[in-house]
Amino acid sequence: MGFDFITGKMLVDKFRDQFLEKHYLSHKIDDVIKIEKQNERFVITTQSKQTFYSKAVIIATGMKKRKLGIKGEERLQRKGIFYKSVQDISLFDWKDVVVIGGGNSAIQIANDLLSNDCNVTIVTQGRLIADKKDVEKISQHKNMHIIEEHDVTEILGEDKVEGVSIRPEQDSDKHPETIHCQGVFIQVGFLPNTEFCRDLVVLNSKGEIKINADCSTSLEGIFACGDVSDAYGKRIIIASGEGAKVVLRTLQFLRELKEA
Ligand SMILES: Cc1cc2nc3c(=O)[nH]c(=O)nc-3n(C[C@H](O)[C@H](O)[C@H](O)COP(=O)(O)OP(=O)(O)OC[C@H]3O[C@@H](n4cnc5c(N)ncnc54)[C@H](O)[C@@H]3O)c2cc1C
C-alpha cells in the first residue's frame, strides 16, 4: 500500500479492513505455547488454554531480543534497562549509561546517547565486531569508553539501575569491578521464537527453523517463514516475500491432501 501521508492509526485501520475484514481472516491475539501432532492433524494450544486443530501450520513467530540472564536483570526491568534505543532520551535524567554488546546496534545506540551528552561505556565480550568506520568515529568522542573482553556479571540497584559489575573474560576469579550508571542498554543479539516447536521440527545451531526452498520444514504439514526460519536476510521485504511463498506452498499441500 502506498500513501503520500497517513497517520499510524489510519494505516492500521486500513490493514485491518483489507486483510481481516475484506478477506474474512479470523485473527486472535494469543501466544501459542504448544504444537503437537496427533494422528493426521496438528493440535495447537495457546496461553489462554484455547485449542485449535489443523492439517497444516505456518510458523512465522519472528525473533526476540536476547537477554543476558544475569543477576538483577529481571528485577530491574523497566527501571533503567532497555533492549532497544529510546526515541527521546531527553525524557530521562541520565548522565552515565552502559551499553552491553559489540555489534552495529550497540554502536548505533552509543552514538545516539553521545549526541544526548551522556557518558557512554560499551562493555563487550571479545572485541567489537561493528563496522570499523563507526567504531573509529565513536572512539574519538571524549565521553566514550570502550571495555572489550569483559563479562557483565550483575546489574546493580535497588529500585532503579545504579551500576553494573564487570570482570575480565579470561579471569573469572577476579573480583568484579563496578561501573556506576543510571541506564543499561542490552544489545546482545536475537533469539528465534521457537520454544513451542523445538521438539517438533529441526532447528539449526542458531535455533532457527530449518526450511527448504518452498518453506517446508522437517515435519510434513509444518511450514515456516520470516525471521524465525533460517532463510537468509532478516528484513521486512524478505519476510513478506517468504510469507507469500509459504501461503502458496501450504495451499498446494492442502489441495494435495484433499486429492489423495
Ligand atoms: C529494532 C529493529 C529494527 C529493524 N529495522 C528494520 C528495517 O529498517 N528494515 C527492515 O527491512 N527490517 C528491519 N528489521 C527486521 C524486521 O523487523 C524483520 O525482518 C521482520 O519484522 C520479520 O518479520 P516476521 O513476520 O518474520 O517476524 P515479526 O515481525 O517479528 O513478527 C512475529 C510475530 O509473531 C508473534 N509471536 C511470537 N511468538 C509467538 C507465539 N508463541 N505465539 C503467537 N505469536 C507469536 C510476535 O508477537 C509477532 O507479532 C528490524 C528489526 C528490529 C528488531
PDBQT file of the ligand as one rigid body, heavy atoms in Angstrom, charges set to zero:
ROOT
HETATM    1  C1  LIG A 301      14.903  -2.811  16.131  1.00  0.00    +0.000 C 
HETATM    2  C2  LIG A 301      14.671  -3.424  14.772  1.00  0.00    +0.000 A 
HETATM    3  C3  LIG A 301      14.781  -2.629  13.637  1.00  0.00    +0.000 A 
HETATM    4  C4  LIG A 301      14.577  -3.180  12.351  1.00  0.00    +0.000 A 
HETATM    5  N1  LIG A 301      14.679  -2.366  11.267  1.00  0.00    +0.000 NA
HETATM    6  C5  LIG A 301      14.437  -2.877  10.044  1.00  0.00    +0.000 A 
HETATM    7  C6  LIG A 301      14.480  -2.034   8.896  1.00  0.00    +0.000 A 
HETATM    8  O1  LIG A 301      14.739  -0.826   8.994  1.00  0.00    +0.000 OA
HETATM    9  N2  LIG A 301      14.247  -2.604   7.675  1.00  0.00    +0.000 N 
HETATM   10  C7  LIG A 301      13.939  -3.923   7.529  1.00  0.00    +0.000 A 
HETATM   11  O2  LIG A 301      13.704  -4.362   6.390  1.00  0.00    +0.000 OA
HETATM   12  N3  LIG A 301      13.898  -4.741   8.611  1.00  0.00    +0.000 NA
HETATM   13  C8  LIG A 301      14.139  -4.256   9.851  1.00  0.00    +0.000 A 
HETATM   14  N4  LIG A 301      14.098  -5.078  10.943  1.00  0.00    +0.000 N 
HETATM   15  C9  LIG A 301      13.819  -6.527  10.742  1.00  0.00    +0.000 C 
HETATM   16  C10 LIG A 301      12.319  -6.784  10.503  1.00  0.00    +0.000 C 
HETATM   17  O3  LIG A 301      11.574  -6.183  11.551  1.00  0.00    +0.000 OA
HETATM   18  C11 LIG A 301      12.071  -8.290  10.461  1.00  0.00    +0.000 C 
HETATM   19  O4  LIG A 301      12.892  -8.889   9.462  1.00  0.00    +0.000 OA
HETATM   20  C12 LIG A 301      10.605  -8.630  10.141  1.00  0.00    +0.000 C 
HETATM   21  O5  LIG A 301       9.718  -7.953  11.004  1.00  0.00    +0.000 OA
HETATM   22  C13 LIG A 301      10.414 -10.139  10.284  1.00  0.00    +0.000 C 
HETATM   23  O6  LIG A 301       9.055 -10.432  10.102  1.00  0.00    +0.000 OA
HETATM   24  P1  LIG A 301       8.425 -11.747  10.733  1.00  0.00    +0.000 P 
HETATM   25  O7  LIG A 301       6.974 -11.710  10.330  1.00  0.00    +0.000 OA
HETATM   26  O8  LIG A 301       9.225 -12.934  10.393  1.00  0.00    +0.000 OA
HETATM   27  O9  LIG A 301       8.550 -11.570  12.312  1.00  0.00    +0.000 OA
HETATM   28  P2  LIG A 301       7.994 -10.425  13.250  1.00  0.00    +0.000 P 
HETATM   29  O10 LIG A 301       7.721  -9.162  12.521  1.00  0.00    +0.000 OA
HETATM   30  O11 LIG A 301       8.923 -10.397  14.415  1.00  0.00    +0.000 OA
HETATM   31  O12 LIG A 301       6.575 -10.985  13.724  1.00  0.00    +0.000 OA
HETATM   32  C14 LIG A 301       6.484 -12.117  14.548  1.00  0.00    +0.000 C 
HETATM   33  C15 LIG A 301       5.114 -12.083  15.219  1.00  0.00    +0.000 C 
HETATM   34  O13 LIG A 301       4.878 -13.327  15.865  1.00  0.00    +0.000 OA
HETATM   35  C16 LIG A 301       4.367 -13.087  17.172  1.00  0.00    +0.000 C 
HETATM   36  N5  LIG A 301       4.741 -14.231  18.037  1.00  0.00    +0.000 N 
HETATM   37  C17 LIG A 301       5.953 -14.540  18.547  1.00  0.00    +0.000 A 
HETATM   38  N6  LIG A 301       5.885 -15.670  19.287  1.00  0.00    +0.000 NA
HETATM   39  C18 LIG A 301       4.599 -16.073  19.239  1.00  0.00    +0.000 A 
HETATM   40  C19 LIG A 301       3.879 -17.153  19.810  1.00  0.00    +0.000 A 
HETATM   41  N7  LIG A 301       4.465 -18.079  20.583  1.00  0.00    +0.000 N 
HETATM   42  N8  LIG A 301       2.551 -17.246  19.567  1.00  0.00    +0.000 NA
HETATM   43  C20 LIG A 301       1.914 -16.335  18.782  1.00  0.00    +0.000 A 
HETATM   44  N9  LIG A 301       2.538 -15.271  18.207  1.00  0.00    +0.000 NA
HETATM   45  C21 LIG A 301       3.854 -15.153  18.451  1.00  0.00    +0.000 A 
HETATM   46  C22 LIG A 301       5.039 -11.796  17.590  1.00  0.00    +0.000 C 
HETATM   47  O14 LIG A 301       4.284 -11.182  18.620  1.00  0.00    +0.000 OA
HETATM   48  C23 LIG A 301       4.983 -11.005  16.280  1.00  0.00    +0.000 C 
HETATM   49  O15 LIG A 301       3.752 -10.360  16.129  1.00  0.00    +0.000 OA
HETATM   50  C24 LIG A 301      14.259  -4.563  12.228  1.00  0.00    +0.000 A 
HETATM   51  C25 LIG A 301      14.145  -5.358  13.367  1.00  0.00    +0.000 A 
HETATM   52  C26 LIG A 301      14.356  -4.794  14.636  1.00  0.00    +0.000 A 
HETATM   53  C27 LIG A 301      14.220  -5.661  15.865  1.00  0.00    +0.000 C 
ENDROOT
TORSDOF 0
